[in-house]
Amino acid sequence: MNKSELVKQIADSADISQNEANKALKSLIETITGELSEGGRIDLVGFGSFSLKHRNARTGRNPSTGETIQIAAANVPSFKAGKALKDACNG
């Protein structure tokens, strides 16, 4: 499912216009992005949680040349599925 299909599904499910559904989805994405960029965490009980994980600097290897390269430390977004979502996927 792509973004436009998701917006249509939200609009149909919530009985709102696609424009309103698009605004709501955009707002959700901006809110999650903003909270994570500030180092925060978002917990949606039953669905899952969004958080940041720190990845330390490390040495890697360029697969085409075999040359060793230094990979910088980074914060990466992480999502952990909640029990209800896991159960829905496996049931």
C-alpha positions as CSV (number, residue, x, y, z in Angstrom):
1,M,0.0,0.0,0.0
2,N,1.4,3.4,-0.9
3,K,0.7,6.8,0.6
4,S,-2.2,7.7,-1.7
5,E,-3.9,4.3,-1.1
6,L,-3.4,4.8,2.7
7,V,-5.0,8.3,2.5
8,K,-8.0,6.8,0.6
9,Q,-8.4,4.0,3.2
10,I,-8.2,6.5,6.1
11,A,-10.8,8.8,4.4
12,D,-13.2,5.9,3.7
13,S,-12.8,4.4,7.2
14,A,-13.2,7.7,9.1
15,D,-15.8,9.1,6.7
16,I,-13.8,12.2,5.9
17,S,-12.5,13.8,2.7
18,Q,-9.2,12.6,1.2
19,N,-7.9,16.1,1.7
20,E,-8.6,15.9,5.5
21,A,-7.2,12.4,5.7
22,N,-4.0,13.6,3.9
23,K,-3.7,16.5,6.4
24,A,-4.1,14.1,9.3
25,L,-1.5,11.7,8.0
26,K,0.9,14.5,7.2
27,S,0.4,15.9,10.8
28,L,1.1,12.5,12.3
29,I,4.3,12.0,10.3
30,E,5.5,15.5,11.2
31,T,4.7,15.0,14.9
32,I,6.6,11.6,15.0
33,T,9.5,13.1,13.1
34,G,9.7,16.2,15.3
35,E,9.5,14.2,18.6
36,L,12.2,11.7,17.4
37,S,14.5,14.5,16.2
38,E,14.4,16.0,19.7
39,G,15.4,12.7,21.2
40,G,11.9,11.8,22.4
41,R,9.8,8.6,22.2
42,I,6.2,7.9,21.1
43,D,4.3,5.0,22.6
44,L,1.0,4.0,21.0
45,V,-0.3,1.3,23.3
46,G,-1.3,-1.9,21.3
47,F,0.3,-0.6,18.1
48,G,4.0,0.0,19.0
49,S,6.6,2.5,20.0
50,F,8.9,4.8,18.0
51,S,12.3,5.7,19.5
52,L,15.8,6.6,18.6
53,K,18.8,4.2,18.9
54,H,22.4,5.3,18.8
55,R,24.7,3.5,16.4
56,N,28.4,3.8,17.3
57,A,31.1,4.7,14.7
58,R,32.6,1.6,13.1
59,T,34.9,0.5,10.4
60,G,33.3,-0.9,7.3
61,R,34.4,-2.2,3.9
62,N,33.5,-0.9,0.5
63,P,32.1,-4.0,-1.3
64,S,33.2,-2.9,-4.8
65,T,36.8,-2.0,-4.0
66,G,37.5,-3.8,-0.7
67,E,38.8,-0.6,0.8
68,T,38.1,0.0,4.5
69,I,36.1,3.0,5.3
70,Q,35.0,4.7,8.5
71,I,31.3,4.8,9.1
72,A,30.2,7.7,11.4
73,A,28.1,7.4,14.5
74,A,24.4,8.0,13.9
75,N,21.1,8.1,15.6
76,V,18.6,5.9,13.8
77,P,14.8,5.7,14.2
78,S,13.4,2.5,15.5
79,F,10.0,1.0,15.7
80,K,9.0,-1.9,18.0
81,A,5.6,-3.5,17.3
82,G,3.2,-3.8,20.2
83,K,1.5,-7.1,21.2
84,A,-1.9,-6.3,19.5
85,L,-0.1,-5.6,16.2
86,K,2.0,-8.7,16.5
87,D,-1.1,-10.8,17.3
88,A,-3.0,-9.3,14.3
89,C,-0.1,-10.2,12.0
90,N,0.2,-13.8,13.3
91,G,-3.5,-14.6,13.8
